[in-house]
Amino acid sequence: MRVLIEAIHIIVGLFAALLIAALSSWAYPLGRDDIWLVTYVAMAAVVVMGIGPLRRALAEDRATLANSKGGTDSDG
């Protein structure tokens, strides 16, 4: 479940960058190329910064699954 949440955070960040870029390039057409260049760099940064939390979430989910398979479910 944690992996899904982290993936959703990355996807929302990408959509937010796209929305900001679309509105910015519409509002300032002369800077359209520069706006999209910065947007692509920002989108790459969002993905790179999301890798660490995604890997930690994957490790936590695997640990939770390993505990539940062993019969030591701590949820009750």
BELRA-V227606 format. One line per field, one symbol per residue. phi: phi as a letter, one per 40 degrees, with the letter a starting at -180 (. if undefined). psi: psi as a letter, one per 40 degrees, with the letter a starting at -180 (. if undefined). A space follows every 50 residues. Layout:
phi->???
psi->???
This chain:
phi->.ccccccccccccccccccccccccccbccbdcccccccccccccccccc ccccccccccccccccccccgbccch
psi->dddddddddddddddddddddddddddgddedddddddddddddddddde dddddddddddddddddddeefhee.
